Amino acid sequence: MTDNSPLRLGTRRSKLAMAQSGHVADAVSEVTGRAVELVEITTYGDVSREHLAQIGGTGVFVAALRDALLRGEVDFAVHSLKDLPTTQPEGLVLAAVPVREDPRDVLVARDGLTFAQLPSGSRIGTGSPRRMAQLNAYARSHGLGIETVPIRGNVDTRIGFVRNGELDAVVLAAAGLNRLGRSGEVTDFLSVDTVLPAPGQGALAIECAAGSADLAAALAELDDPYTRAAVTAERALLAALEAGCSAPVGALADLLADGQAVNELRLRGVVGTTDGSSLVQLSTTGPVPTSHDDAAAIGRELAAEMLAKGAAGLMGERAL
């Protein structure tokens, strides 16, 4: 690449988006030798005060960034991968999926309490139907008298509900707090056996115009093949369930090692009603995928098993 002008990185304006885009900007500068400037873009999901389930969830945080890419106003964009619709738009390419952060959900609770220590009647805030479904199912099966409360807002706003006593705890993504340097506020890490994360949670997506072949090749140096295989399987499951990113669907693919060699992929998926009364939770294992199609096939196969077990009926009105 002979052009030495700064590359323009499109990012949402939130503290978290700016933090993760800043990390990517540094990495891109290193591989390209070019400066990277952040271009802040406001998305519909940032300005709407409605709950994600009401505004559809799918694409509300990425559409404006993608429009800016297609208009040539920015050279590439960074997204939280879990926010991406499962269909890749024409004219854009997913150039890189860097190494994934911790995919787990975490609890930030009053008085340093863990999830198991929350007393009966505790109110837990989350904006995610997926988290509500699994937390309520766990509470039902373990006799915990908790109440899940729908909330919106950035990390400061959500943790503020706990600090001011309005809520006993909130559930957030570990990756976001880690990237903000706020992991010290976590009072409990929720096991993926209790709450499976959103498909793609903890991973970032670096997108550019399909016609920018040199830039796409440079960005591809940041791609982690294991992370890409895992999130491809997770997102294929989500797509096959015909569920949007606001639907109560959790999925996590793990790459399993025998000694030093990674030789197997395990995919777990869950769908549930938000009150936790019904869950369909299944898993499958297979060889490590060697292509996008192989990874996607694992997700589709598990989705088919989940649908056969009644998953579709648990999602309510599916967000296509």
C-alpha positions in Angstrom: 0.0 0.0 0.0 1.7 3.2 -1.2 -0.9 5.7 0.1 0.4 7.2 3.4 -2.7 9.3 4.2 -4.5 8.4 7.5 -7.0 5.6 7.4 -10.5 6.6 8.6 -12.0 4.1 11.1 -15.8 4.3 11.5 -16.9 3.7 15.1 -19.9 4.2 17.4 -19.5 7.1 19.9 -19.9 5.1 23.1 -16.9 4.8 25.5 -16.8 1.1 24.9 -16.9 1.4 21.1 -14.2 4.1 21.2 -12.1 1.9 23.5 -12.3 -1.2 21.3 -11.8 0.8 18.1 -8.8 2.5 19.6 -7.2 -0.9 20.2 -7.9 -1.9 16.6 -6.6 1.4 15.3 -3.2 0.8 17.0 -3.1 -2.8 15.5 -4.0 -1.5 12.0 -1.3 1.2 12.2 1.2 -1.4 13.1 0.4 -3.7 10.1 -0.1 -0.9 7.6 2.4 1.7 8.7 -0.3 4.3 8.3 -2.0 6.6 10.9 -5.6 5.7 11.8 -8.1 8.4 12.8 -11.4 7.6 14.4 -14.6 8.9 12.8 -17.5 8.9 15.3 -20.8 7.9 13.9 -24.2 7.8 15.7 -26.3 4.8 15.1 -30.1 4.3 15.6 -29.4 2.0 18.5 -27.5 4.7 20.2 -30.2 7.4 20.1 -33.3 5.2 20.6 -34.4 4.8 24.2 -36.6 1.8 23.4 -35.6 -1.7 24.5 -33.8 -3.7 21.8 -36.6 -6.2 21.5 -38.9 -3.4 20.6 -36.7 -1.8 17.9 -35.8 -5.1 16.4 -32.3 -5.4 17.7 -30.8 -6.7 14.4 -28.5 -4.1 12.8 -29.5 -1.1 14.8 -25.9 -0.5 16.0 -24.3 -1.2 12.6 -26.4 0.2 9.8 -25.1 3.8 10.0 -21.5 2.5 10.0 -22.1 0.3 7.0 -23.8 3.2 5.1 -20.7 5.4 5.8 -18.5 2.6 4.4 -20.5 2.2 1.3 -20.5 6.0 0.7 -16.7 6.0 1.1 -16.8 8.3 4.2 -14.7 5.9 6.2 -12.2 3.2 5.0 -13.1 0.5 7.5 -15.4 0.0 10.5 -15.2 -1.8 13.8 -18.3 -3.5 15.3 -19.0 -5.7 18.2 -19.6 -8.9 16.3 -22.6 -9.9 18.2 -24.4 -6.8 16.8 -23.9 -7.8 13.2 -26.8 -9.2 11.2 -26.1 -12.7 10.1 -26.3 -11.8 6.4 -23.3 -10.0 4.9 -24.4 -7.1 2.7 -23.2 -6.7 -0.9 -20.3 -4.4 -1.3 -18.7 -5.1 2.1 -16.4 -7.7 3.4 -15.7 -9.0 6.9 -11.9 -8.5 6.6 -10.9 -9.7 10.1 -12.1 -11.2 13.3 -9.3 -10.6 15.8 -8.6 -12.9 18.8 -11.7 -13.0 21.0 -11.9 -11.5 24.5 -13.6 -13.4 27.4 -17.0 -14.3 26.0 -18.7 -14.8 29.4 -21.3 -12.6 31.1 -20.5 -11.1 34.5 -22.4 -9.8 37.5 -21.9 -6.4 39.1 -23.8 -6.6 42.4 -24.1 -4.5 45.5 -21.9 -5.3 48.4 -19.6 -7.6 46.3 -22.3 -10.3 46.1 -22.0 -13.3 43.8 -25.0 -14.6 41.9 -25.5 -17.4 44.4 -25.3 -15.0 47.3 -28.1 -12.7 46.1 -31.0 -12.9 48.6 -34.6 -13.7 47.6 -36.3 -10.7 46.1 -33.1 -9.4 44.4 -33.7 -7.4 41.2 -31.2 -8.0 38.4 -31.0 -5.6 35.4 -30.3 -6.7 31.9 -31.3 -5.5 28.4 -31.0 -9.0 27.0 -33.9 -11.5 26.6 -31.2 -14.2 26.3 -29.8 -13.4 29.7 -33.3 -13.1 31.2 -34.3 -16.5 29.8 -31.3 -18.3 31.3 -31.1 -16.4 34.6 -34.8 -17.1 35.2 -34.4 -20.7 34.3 -31.5 -21.1 36.6 -33.4 -19.3 39.4 -36.4 -21.6 38.9 -34.4 -24.8 39.0 -32.4 -23.7 42.1 -35.2 -22.0 44.0 -33.8 -18.5 43.8 -36.4 -15.8 44.2 -34.8 -13.2 41.8 -36.5 -10.8 39.5 -35.0 -9.8 36.1 -35.6 -6.1 35.1 -35.2 -4.8 31.5 -32.8 -1.9 31.3 -31.0 0.2 28.6 -28.0 2.4 28.7 -24.2 2.4 28.6 -22.0 0.7 31.1 -22.0 3.7 33.4 -25.7 3.9 33.4 -26.2 0.2 34.1 -23.7 0.0 36.9 -25.2 3.3 38.2 -28.5 1.4 38.8 -26.6 -0.7 41.3 -24.7 2.1 42.9 -27.8 4.2 43.6 -29.7 1.2 45.0 -32.3 0.9 42.3 -31.2 -2.6 41.4 -29.3 -5.3 43.4 -27.2 -6.3 40.4 -26.7 -6.0 36.6 -25.4 -8.4 34.1 -22.9 -7.2 31.5 -20.4 -8.7 29.1 -17.0 -9.5 30.5 -15.3 -8.3 27.3 -16.7 -4.8 27.5 -15.6 -4.3 31.1 -12.1 -5.7 30.2 -11.7 -3.4 27.3 -12.8 -0.4 29.4 -10.3 -1.4 32.2 -13.2 -1.9 34.6 -12.9 -5.6 35.3 -12.3 -4.8 38.9 -16.0 -3.9 39.3 -17.0 -7.5 38.5 -18.4 -9.4 41.5 -19.0 -12.7 39.8 -18.2 -14.4 36.5 -21.2 -16.3 35.3 -20.3 -19.8 34.1 -21.3 -20.6 30.5 -23.0 -23.7 32.0 -25.4 -21.2 33.7 -25.6 -18.5 31.0 -24.4 -19.1 27.4 -23.3 -15.8 25.8 -24.7 -14.2 22.7 -23.4 -15.6 19.4 -20.2 -13.7 18.7 -20.0 -12.1 22.2 -16.5 -10.9 23.0 -15.4 -10.8 19.4 -14.9 -7.8 17.1 -15.6 -7.5 13.4 -13.5 -5.4 11.1 -15.3 -4.5 7.9 -14.3 -2.7 4.8 -15.5 -2.2 1.2 -15.2 -5.2 -1.0 -13.4 -3.1 -3.6 -10.6 -2.2 -1.2 -8.6 -5.3 -1.9 -5.2 -3.9 -0.6 -6.8 -2.7 2.6 -8.8 -5.9 3.1 -5.5 -7.9 2.7 -3.8 -5.8 5.3 -6.6 -6.0 7.7 -6.7 -9.8 7.3 -3.4 -9.9 9.1 -5.4 -9.3 12.3 -7.7 -12.2 11.7 -7.6 -15.1 14.1 -8.8 -18.3 12.3 -9.9 -20.1 15.5 -12.0 -17.1 16.6 -13.5 -16.8 13.1 -14.4 -20.5 13.0 -16.1 -20.3 16.4 -18.2 -17.3 15.7 -19.1 -18.5 12.2 -20.6 -21.7 13.8 -22.4 -19.6 16.4 -23.8 -17.1 13.9 -24.9 -19.9 11.5 -26.9 -21.4 14.3 -28.5 -18.0 14.9 -29.3 -17.6 11.2 -30.7 -21.0 10.9 -33.0 -20.3 13.9 -34.1 -17.2 12.0 -33.6 -15.2 15.1 -32.3 -11.6 15.4 -29.7 -10.5 17.9 -32.4 -9.4 20.3 -33.9 -13.0 20.4 -33.3 -15.2 23.5 -30.6 -17.3 21.8 -27.3 -18.1 23.3 -24.4 -19.9 21.6 -20.7 -20.6 22.2 -18.2 -22.6 20.2 -15.1 -23.9 22.0 -12.0 -25.2 20.3 -10.9 -28.2 22.3 -7.2 -29.3 22.4 -5.7 -32.8 22.8 -2.3 -31.9 24.3 -0.9 -29.0 22.1 -3.1 -29.7 19.1 -6.6 -28.2 18.6 -8.6 -31.0 17.2 -12.3 -30.5 17.9 -14.9 -27.8 18.0 -17.8 -28.0 20.5 -20.9 -25.8 19.9 -23.5 -25.3 22.5 -26.8 -23.5 21.9 -29.8 -22.5 24.0 -33.2 -20.9 23.2 -35.7 -20.1 25.9 -38.7 -18.1 27.0 -37.8 -15.0 28.9 -39.5 -16.1 32.1 -37.3 -19.2 32.1 -40.1 -21.7 32.1 -38.9 -23.5 29.0 -35.4 -24.0 27.6 -34.0 -26.0 24.7 -30.3 -26.5 25.2 -28.2 -28.8 23.1 -24.6 -29.3 22.1 -22.6 -31.0 19.4 -18.9 -31.6 18.6 -17.0 -32.2 15.4 -13.6 -31.8 13.8 -12.1 -28.3 13.7 -13.6 -26.6 10.6 -11.1 -25.9 7.8 -13.4 -23.6 5.9 -16.3 -21.1 6.4 -18.7 -23.7 5.0 -17.6 -26.4 7.4 -18.0 -24.0 10.4 -21.4 -22.9 9.2 -22.6 -26.5 8.7 -21.9 -27.2 12.4 -24.2 -24.3 13.4 -26.9 -25.3 11.0 -26.9 -28.9 12.1 -27.3 -27.9 15.8 -30.0 -25.4 14.9 -31.9 -28.2 13.1 -31.7 -30.4 16.2 -32.9 -27.5 18.4 -35.8 -26.7 16.0 -36.8 -30.4 16.2 -36.9 -30.1 20.0 -39.4 -27.1 19.7 -37.0 -24.1 19.8 -39.0 -22.1 17.3 -42.0 -21.9 19.6 -39.9 -20.5 22.4 -38.7 -17.4 20.6 -42.1 -15.7 20.2 -42.2 -13.5 17.1 -38.9 -14.1 15.3 -36.9 -11.1 14.3 -35.9 -11.8 10.7 
